[in-house]
Amino acid sequence: MTITTVQRTLRQRNAGFGLVELLLAMALGLLVCGVVVQALLGEGRNARQFSRVVRERTYQRRALALIRADLEGATDVVNEPASLPVSCGTSGRRVVLQLQRQGQLITYSVGAPPSGIWRGQVLVRCGPAYGLEGRIEDGTAAQSRVVLDGLAAQPNAWTGCGGLSGAQEMNSSSVLPFSACLDPATQLVAMRLEQSFADGGGPLQRVRSELVAGAG
C-alpha cells in the first residue's frame, strides 16, 4: 500500500459519519423521543384520572356524611308505597329516601339537574336548612339543594342492599345512581352512590361508595 493510499484511508476515517449514518441516527433518536413522550402523556393521563377518582370519592363521602346526619336526627324513615308530597318539588326526579324530623320532611331525589351548571344527574336534598354551625335550623322553610352531581347515567344495578340483613329496597332505587334499602325492624338504612366520568377520551371510570346508618 502506497503512502498516498494510506493518507486517503485515514482522511476517510476521520471524516466522521456519512449522510446515511446521520439519517439513521436521527430516525432512531426521533423514535426514542416519541416513545418517551407517549409514556409521559400516559403517566399524565393516569395521574389525572387517579386525582379525579380521589376527588369524586371525597365528594361522595361528604354527601353520605350529610345523609347520615339527617338520618341520625330523624325520628322515622318513611316506608310507604308512594312518596309523600315534597314541599319544594322534585322537577321530575325520582324520590329515593324520605325522613321525618320533628314534623318536617327531608327528601332525597335523583334525576336531571335544576340548571346547566351541574354535571349529569344529580342528588338533591329538600328539607330544612343547615345553619352556620353545621346544625339543622328546625322550623325553617324547606330548601332544595344539590348535594352531588356527576351521578352515573347508566349505573350498575345494586344487589344485596350492601349486606344489610333483612333490608328491603326503597322506591325501586337499585337501578338508580343513589340507592337505598331499609331494615324496618332496626330502622337501619343502607345506601349506595355511583358516579361515572371519562377524562381526555380515556375509558369510563366508575366511583362507588356505600354506607349503613340508622335513624334516631
N, C-alpha and C positions, 0 to 999 in steps of 0.2 A: 504494500500500500504506500503510495507516494505521500509526501508531506502535504501536498495540495488537497488530496482526498481526505486526509486526517483532519485538516483545518476545516474543510467543508462539513464534515460529520459533526465536529464539535460545535460549529456555528448552528447547525440544525437542532442539536440537543439543547443549546442554550436559548433557543428562540422562544421557549415556553409552549403553552397549549395552542393547538391549532383550532380552526373555526369549528370543526366537528366536535372536538372535546369541549369547547366552551358552550356550545349549544346543548350538549348532553348534560353538562354541569348545571346550566340554567334550568333546564327542564326538571332535573332531579330536585333542585332547590325549590322550584315552584310547587312541585308535588308535595314535598315535605311541609312547606308553608301552608298549603291547602289542608293537609291532614291536621296540622296544629290548630289552624283557625276553626275547622269543623269541630274539633274536640273542645276548644274553648267555648264555642257557641252552644254546644251540647251541655257543657257544665253550667253555662249561664242559664239555659232553659230549666235545667234540673233544679238549680238554686232558686229560681223564681217560683217554680211550681211548689217546691218544699216550703218556701216562705208563705205562699198563698194558702197552702193546706194548714200551716200553723196558725195563720191569721184567722181563717174561717173557723177553725176548731175553737179558737179563743172566743169568737163571736157566739158560737153555739153554746159554749159553757156559760157565757153571760146570760143568754136567753133562757137557758134551763134554770139558772140560778134565780132569775126573776119569777119564772113559773113556780119554782119550789117555794119561794117566799109567799106567793099568792096562795099556794096550797096550804102551807103551814098556818096561814092566817085565816083560812076558810073554815066555816062551820059545816059545810056539806059540799059534796061533789054531785052535781046534777046528773042523774041517771034516768032520763026519760026517753021514750020512743022518739019524741020530737023536741028540738031545741027550744028553749024559752026565748021570748022576744028580746032582741038586743037593742038597747036604747039608742046607741049611736050607729046602728045599722051595720050591715056586713057587705053591702055592694056586690052581692052575688058570691061572696066567699063561703066556703064550707065551714060550718061550725064543728069544732073538734072537741073542745073542753069548756065546760061551764062550771063556775064555782059560786057558792053563796057565801057572802061575808056580811054579817050584821045587816041583813036586809038589802044588801046591794049585790048585783050580779056582775061577775067578771067572766068575760067570754074571750076565748082564743079561736081565731078562724084562719083559714088558709085559702089563698086564691090570688087573683090579679091585684097588682099594686094600685094604690089610690092616685099615683101620679107617675110621670115618666122618669123621675129621679131615682127610682128603685129598680134593682135588677131582678128580672124574672118574677116568680111567685114570691109572695111574702107571708109572714106570720104576723097577724095583727091582734093586739090586745085592746079590748073595750072594757073599761072599768074605771073606778075611782083613781085619781092621780096620785103619784108619789110626791112627797114634799122634798125640800132641800136636804133633809136629814135622812132620806132614804126610807121613810116610812109612809104607808098609805094614809092619806088625809081623809078619814071617814066623813061621809056626808057631802063630799064634793060631787059635782056633776060628772057623769061618766065621760071619758075621753077616749078617742080612738087613736092608737099609736102603733106604728110599725115596729115590731120587735126584732125581726130578722128578715133580710131579703136574700135573693140568690138561691132560693129553695129549688130542689131538683124538679125539672119539668116532667120527667118520667122516673120517679123513684122506684127502687126495688120494693117489692111487697114485703111488709114486716110480718113475720110469723113468730109465734111463741110468746108474744107480749113481754119480751125481754126476760123470760124465765120467771115471771111473777105468777106463782101458783094460784089458781082459782080466778084469775083475771079474765075479764071479758072485753072484747074490742068495743070502743066507743065510737058511735056515729060513723061506722064503716070507714074508719080512718086509716086502716092498714095499708091502703093503696095511695095515701097522701104523704107528702114530704114531712108533715108533722102528724105523728100518730100517737094515740093514747089508748090505754087499757085500764080498766078499773076492777079492783077486787072489792065487791060490795061489803064483804064481811069485815075487812080491815080498813077500808077507805084509802088503800094504797093505790097510787096511780103510776103506771109505767109509761114512759114517753120515749119517742124516737124523733130525732131531727136529721134530715138528709139534705145536703146541698150538692150541686154539681157545677163544674166550670171547666173551660178549656182555655189555656193561655197560649198565645202565639201559635195557634194552629196545632198545638200538641194534642195528645189523647185526652178524652174526657176523664176528669178527676172527680171522685165522689168522696165526700166527707160526711161521716155519720157519728152522732153521739146519742147515748141513751142515759136515762135517769129513772130512778124509782123514788117517789116521795109520797108522804101521807098528809091528809087534811087534818087540821086541828092540832 
